[in-house]
Amino acid sequence: MRKTVKIIIISFLVIMATGSEAFSQLRFSAHDKEKGLEIDKRWRRSKLFNKQSDAILVLKITNTLDHAVEAKISIGFYKKGILEYISEEQTICFEPGQTKRGGKDNLRFVAEEISIADTREEDFLWDFAKLEVIRVDKCD
């Protein structure tokens, strides 16, 4: 039992020390501040062990305003300046100072037919196809 635990711990440390791509995807990186929202991003694969699976853009959004807002969001994915795919629109409500992230908050956007490798190409770009922020009294 102890030997198995040691092997697992050593394997984990080796993977972390080599800067594995899988672990680098765990952190969010700053993207932008727009319309009172602070936006961070990270990329993931739709199938963890399949490098050719569709890329997933995971957003973390913080409402920096002093009032609640409802955000309508859709994402456009571009290759060589040509729109390849546009996501479905998501409507998300944020209380003042609230942060939401990932799938449980509908901030996970699948880039169909686009791999993680594609997202690293110079001619790849993603942007908000729609980002509409509306002041509301409170979130339901």
PASEBA-1860 file (N, C-alpha, C; in nm, 3 decimals):
! residues 140
1> MRKTVKII> 0.082/-0.119/0.000/0.000/0.000/0.000/0.087/0.126/0.000 ~ 0.187/0.130/0.088/0.274/0.246/0.095/0.350/0.266/-0.035 ~ 0.391/0.157/-0.095/0.465/0.165/-0.220/0.379/0.227/-0.331 ~ 0.252/0.189/-0.336/0.160/0.243/-0.436/0.141/0.393/-0.415 ~ 0.124/0.434/-0.290/0.106/0.576/-0.260/0.230/0.654/-0.299 ~ 0.348/0.602/-0.270/0.472/0.670/-0.306/0.484/0.684/-0.458 ~ 0.449/0.580/-0.531/0.456/0.585/-0.678/0.361/0.691/-0.731 ~ 0.242/0.697/-0.677/0.144/0.797/-0.721/0.194/0.938/-0.692
9> IISFLVIM> 0.247/0.960/-0.574/0.297/1.093/-0.536/0.415/1.132/-0.623 ~ 0.508/1.041/-0.644/0.625/1.071/-0.728/0.581/1.100/-0.871 ~ 0.488/1.022/-0.924/0.438/1.044/-1.061/0.374/1.182/-1.072 ~ 0.294/1.217/-0.974/0.228/1.347/-0.974/0.331/1.460/-0.972 ~ 0.431/1.448/-0.888/0.535/1.552/-0.880/0.614/1.565/-1.009 ~ 0.643/1.453/-1.074/0.715/1.456/-1.202/0.631/1.528/-1.308 ~ 0.504/1.497/-1.312/0.415/1.561/-1.410/0.408/1.711/-1.383 ~ 0.392/1.749/-1.257/0.385/1.892/-1.223/0.516/1.964/-1.257
17> ATGSEAFS> 0.628/1.900/-1.233/0.758/1.962/-1.257/0.786/1.982/-1.406 ~ 0.729/1.899/-1.490/0.754/1.912/-1.634/0.661/2.012/-1.700 ~ 0.570/2.071/-1.624/0.481/2.172/-1.681/0.385/2.112/-1.782 ~ 0.329/2.001/-1.749/0.239/1.929/-1.838/0.129/2.020/-1.892 ~ 0.097/2.001/-2.018/-0.008/2.079/-2.082/-0.140/2.062/-2.009 ~ -0.168/1.943/-1.962/-0.294/1.917/-1.892/-0.306/2.005/-1.769 ~ -0.197/2.023/-1.694/-0.204/2.104/-1.573/-0.203/2.253/-1.606 ~ -0.143/2.293/-1.715/-0.142/2.435/-1.750/-0.282/2.481/-1.788
25> QLRFSAHD> -0.368/2.389/-1.825/-0.505/2.424/-1.862/-0.593/2.446/-1.740 ~ -0.546/2.415/-1.621/-0.626/2.430/-1.501/-0.639/2.576/-1.459 ~ -0.540/2.658/-1.488/-0.540/2.798/-1.446/-0.612/2.885/-1.549 ~ -0.676/2.987/-1.498/-0.736/3.086/-1.587/-0.632/3.193/-1.616 ~ -0.638/3.252/-1.735/-0.554/3.366/-1.768/-0.644/3.484/-1.802 ~ -0.596/3.602/-1.770/-0.674/3.724/-1.793/-0.701/3.740/-1.942 ~ -0.821/3.780/-1.974/-0.856/3.806/-2.114/-0.882/3.955/-2.135 ~ -0.980/4.009/-2.063/-1.020/4.147/-2.090/-1.115/4.196/-1.981
33> KEKGLEID> -1.141/4.326/-1.984/-1.246/4.386/-1.902/-1.338/4.458/-1.999 ~ -1.464/4.419/-1.999/-1.560/4.480/-2.090/-1.692/4.505/-2.018 ~ -1.746/4.623/-2.034/-1.878/4.658/-1.986/-1.899/4.623/-1.838 ~ -1.794/4.643/-1.758/-1.804/4.617/-1.615/-1.782/4.471/-1.575 ~ -1.745/4.389/-1.671/-1.717/4.248/-1.643/-1.569/4.220/-1.661 ~ -1.509/4.153/-1.565/-1.371/4.109/-1.574/-1.373/3.965/-1.625 ~ -1.306/3.940/-1.738/-1.317/3.812/-1.807/-1.182/3.741/-1.810 ~ -1.182/3.618/-1.759/-1.065/3.530/-1.764/-1.103/3.407/-1.845
41> KRWRRSKL> -1.002/3.340/-1.899/-1.030/3.226/-1.987/-0.932/3.112/-1.962 ~ -0.972/2.994/-2.009/-0.882/2.880/-2.019/-0.940/2.786/-2.123 ~ -0.852/2.709/-2.182/-0.893/2.612/-2.284/-0.885/2.471/-2.227 ~ -0.978/2.387/-2.267/-0.979/2.246/-2.230/-1.018/2.165/-2.353 ~ -0.996/2.036/-2.344/-1.041/1.945/-2.450/-1.174/1.885/-2.408 ~ -1.261/1.858/-2.504/-1.389/1.796/-2.471/-1.370/1.653/-2.423 ~ -1.267/1.586/-2.472/-1.231/1.451/-2.427/-1.088/1.457/-2.379 ~ -1.067/1.440/-2.250/-0.939/1.465/-2.186/-0.821/1.398/-2.255
49> FNKQSDAI> -0.833/1.271/-2.293/-0.718/1.198/-2.347/-0.715/1.193/-2.500 ~ -0.800/1.270/-2.566/-0.803/1.275/-2.712/-0.758/1.415/-2.757 ~ -0.633/1.424/-2.805/-0.578/1.555/-2.843/-0.651/1.619/-2.960 ~ -0.722/1.541/-3.038/-0.794/1.594/-3.154/-0.940/1.629/-3.123 ~ -0.983/1.611/-2.997/-1.122/1.642/-2.963/-1.144/1.793/-2.967 ~ -1.269/1.831/-2.973/-1.305/1.972/-2.982/-1.250/2.050/-2.862 ~ -1.207/2.172/-2.889/-1.161/2.261/-2.782/-1.283/2.320/-2.711 ~ -1.266/2.346/-2.584/-1.371/2.409/-2.504/-1.312/2.534/-2.440
57> LVLKITNT> -1.378/2.646/-2.461/-1.340/2.770/-2.397/-1.419/2.781/-2.267 ~ -1.348/2.789/-2.156/-1.411/2.803/-2.025/-1.383/2.945/-1.976 ~ -1.489/3.015/-1.943/-1.475/3.154/-1.898/-1.501/3.165/-1.748 ~ -1.434/3.261/-1.687/-1.460/3.302/-1.549/-1.488/3.451/-1.558 ~ -1.607/3.490/-1.517/-1.649/3.629/-1.531/-1.688/3.685/-1.394 ~ -1.635/3.804/-1.364/-1.666/3.873/-1.239/-1.735/4.005/-1.270 ~ -1.847/4.029/-1.204/-1.916/4.157/-1.218/-1.846/4.257/-1.127 ~ -1.780/4.355/-1.184/-1.709/4.457/-1.106/-1.795/4.580/-1.079
65> LDHAVEAK> -1.918/4.577/-1.124/-2.008/4.691/-1.105/-2.072/4.685/-0.966 ~ -2.133/4.796/-0.925/-2.198/4.801/-0.794/-2.347/4.769/-0.801 ~ -2.390/4.710/-0.912/-2.529/4.668/-0.927/-2.534/4.536/-1.004 ~ -2.647/4.468/-0.993/-2.665/4.341/-1.063/-2.680/4.364/-1.213 ~ -2.632/4.269/-1.291/-2.645/4.276/-1.436/-2.683/4.140/-1.493 ~ -2.750/4.145/-1.606/-2.778/4.025/-1.684/-2.694/4.035/-1.811 ~ -2.614/3.932/-1.837/-2.526/3.933/-1.954/-2.575/3.829/-2.054 ~ -2.588/3.872/-2.179/-2.620/3.781/-2.289/-2.490/3.762/-2.367
73> ISIGFYKK> -2.446/3.636/-2.374/-2.313/3.607/-2.428/-2.320/3.499/-2.534 ~ -2.253/3.522/-2.646/-2.223/3.416/-2.742/-2.081/3.441/-2.794 ~ -2.015/3.334/-2.832/-1.874/3.339/-2.870/-1.859/3.302/-3.017 ~ -1.774/3.378/-3.088/-1.738/3.345/-3.225/-1.595/3.295/-3.230 ~ -1.571/3.188/-3.304/-1.437/3.131/-3.319/-1.394/3.150/-3.465 ~ -1.276/3.210/-3.485/-1.230/3.249/-3.618/-1.097/3.182/-3.653 ~ -1.084/3.140/-3.779/-0.957/3.094/-3.834/-0.930/3.178/-3.959 ~ -0.812/3.234/-3.965/-0.773/3.320/-4.078/-0.876/3.429/-4.104
81> GILEYISE> -0.934/3.482/-3.996/-1.030/3.591/-4.008/-1.169/3.549/-4.052 ~ -1.190/3.420/-4.069/-1.320/3.369/-4.115/-1.391/3.303/-3.997 ~ -1.516/3.341/-3.975/-1.594/3.283/-3.867/-1.617/3.135/-3.895 ~ -1.564/3.049/-3.807/-1.577/2.904/-3.823/-1.697/2.850/-3.748 ~ -1.723/2.909/-3.631/-1.832/2.857/-3.548/-1.876/2.965/-3.452 ~ -2.006/2.971/-3.425/-2.059/3.064/-3.327/-2.140/2.983/-3.226 ~ -2.119/3.011/-3.099/-2.186/2.935/-2.993/-2.330/2.980/-2.977 ~ -2.405/2.898/-2.902/-2.539/2.938/-2.865/-2.530/3.052/-2.764
89> EQTICFEP> -2.630/3.137/-2.762/-2.632/3.248/-2.667/-2.667/3.197/-2.527 ~ -2.595/3.247/-2.428/-2.623/3.217/-2.288/-2.661/3.346/-2.218 ~ -2.760/3.339/-2.129/-2.799/3.454/-2.049/-2.767/3.421/-1.904 ~ -2.684/3.506/-1.842/-2.635/3.480/-1.707/-2.651/3.608/-1.625 ~ -2.703/3.592/-1.503/-2.721/3.706/-1.414/-2.610/3.708/-1.309 ~ -2.556/3.826/-1.284/-2.448/3.846/-1.187/-2.490/3.948/-1.083 ~ -2.478/3.912/-0.957/-2.494/4.009/-0.848/-2.367/4.095/-0.843 ~ -2.370/4.210/-0.776/-2.248/4.292/-0.766/-2.133/4.212/-0.703
97> GQTKRGGK> -2.017/4.214/-0.767/-1.899/4.145/-0.716/-1.899/3.994/-0.735 ~ -2.004/3.939/-0.790/-2.014/3.793/-0.804/-1.927/3.742/-0.918 ~ -1.866/3.625/-0.896/-1.787/3.556/-0.997/-1.855/3.426/-1.033 ~ -1.863/3.399/-1.163/-1.918/3.271/-1.211/-1.817/3.212/-1.308 ~ -1.816/3.077/-1.314/-1.718/3.011/-1.402/-1.771/2.876/-1.447 ~ -1.723/2.838/-1.564/-1.740/2.701/-1.612/-1.880/2.655/-1.645 ~ -1.890/2.522/-1.659/-2.013/2.459/-1.706/-2.132/2.479/-1.615 ~ -2.112/2.474/-1.484/-2.227/2.488/-1.394/-2.294/2.624/-1.406
105> DNLRFVAE> -2.222/2.723/-1.456/-2.276/2.857/-1.475/-2.297/2.893/-1.622 ~ -2.298/2.793/-1.709/-2.316/2.812/-1.854/-2.209/2.900/-1.917 ~ -2.086/2.889/-1.867/-1.974/2.965/-1.923/-1.870/2.870/-1.982 ~ -1.919/2.770/-2.051/-1.836/2.669/-2.117/-1.882/2.661/-2.261 ~ -1.795/2.695/-2.355/-1.833/2.706/-2.495/-1.751/2.610/-2.580 ~ -1.817/2.515/-2.643/-1.748/2.416/-2.727/-1.721/2.478/-2.864 ~ -1.596/2.470/-2.907/-1.555/2.519/-3.039/-1.555/2.398/-3.132 ~ -1.668/2.371/-3.194/-1.682/2.251/-3.276/-1.585/2.250/-3.392
113> EISIADTR> -1.520/2.135/-3.412/-1.424/2.112/-3.520/-1.295/2.193/-3.503 ~ -1.271/2.245/-3.383/-1.149/2.320/-3.354/-1.079/2.251/-3.238 ~ -0.952/2.215/-3.256/-0.877/2.145/-3.151/-0.798/2.245/-3.066 ~ -0.744/2.196/-2.954/-0.658/2.280/-2.869/-0.539/2.331/-2.951 ~ -0.482/2.245/-3.036/-0.369/2.286/-3.120/-0.409/2.403/-3.210 ~ -0.530/2.398/-3.264/-0.579/2.508/-3.349/-0.583/2.640/-3.273 ~ -0.618/2.635/-3.143/-0.632/2.758/-3.065/-0.498/2.827/-3.042 ~ -0.389/2.755/-3.064/-0.255/2.812/-3.045/-0.197/2.871/-3.172
121> EEDFLWDF> -0.264/2.852/-3.283/-0.217/2.905/-3.411/-0.235/3.058/-3.414 ~ -0.143/3.125/-3.484/-0.149/3.271/-3.494/-0.276/3.320/-3.562 ~ -0.330/3.241/-3.653/-0.447/3.284/-3.728/-0.579/3.246/-3.661 ~ -0.573/3.198/-3.536/-0.694/3.164/-3.462/-0.729/3.278/-3.368 ~ -0.859/3.306/-3.356/-0.907/3.412/-3.270/-1.046/3.375/-3.218 ~ -1.074/3.411/-3.097/-1.211/3.404/-3.048/-1.249/3.541/-2.996 ~ -1.377/3.572/-3.002/-1.425/3.700/-2.954/-1.573/3.685/-2.923 ~ -1.626/3.784/-2.855/-1.769/3.782/-2.826/-1.847/3.815/-2.952
129> AKLEVIRV> -1.926/3.723/-2.999/-2.017/3.753/-3.109/-2.128/3.843/-3.055 ~ -2.160/3.821/-2.926/-2.256/3.907/-2.858/-2.214/3.917/-2.712 ~ -2.209/4.038/-2.661/-2.189/4.064/-2.519/-2.276/4.184/-2.485 ~ -2.394/4.155/-2.438/-2.489/4.259/-2.402/-2.507/4.254/-2.250 ~ -2.481/4.365/-2.184/-2.490/4.373/-2.038/-2.602/4.470/-2.002 ~ -2.700/4.418/-1.927/-2.819/4.497/-1.892/-2.830/4.507/-1.740 ~ -2.848/4.627/-1.692/-2.866/4.648/-1.547/-3.000/4.590/-1.505 ~ -3.000/4.516/-1.393/-3.122/4.460/-1.337/-3.125/4.491/-1.187
137> DKCD> -3.246/4.486/-1.127/-3.257/4.512/-0.984/-3.189/4.404/-0.902 ~ -3.213/4.279/-0.938/-3.149/4.166/-0.869/-3.163/4.042/-0.956 ~ -3.082/3.942/-0.924/-3.090/3.814/-0.995/-3.195/3.726/-0.931 ~ -3.266/3.653/-1.014/-3.369/3.561/-0.961/-3.309/3.431/-0.917
END
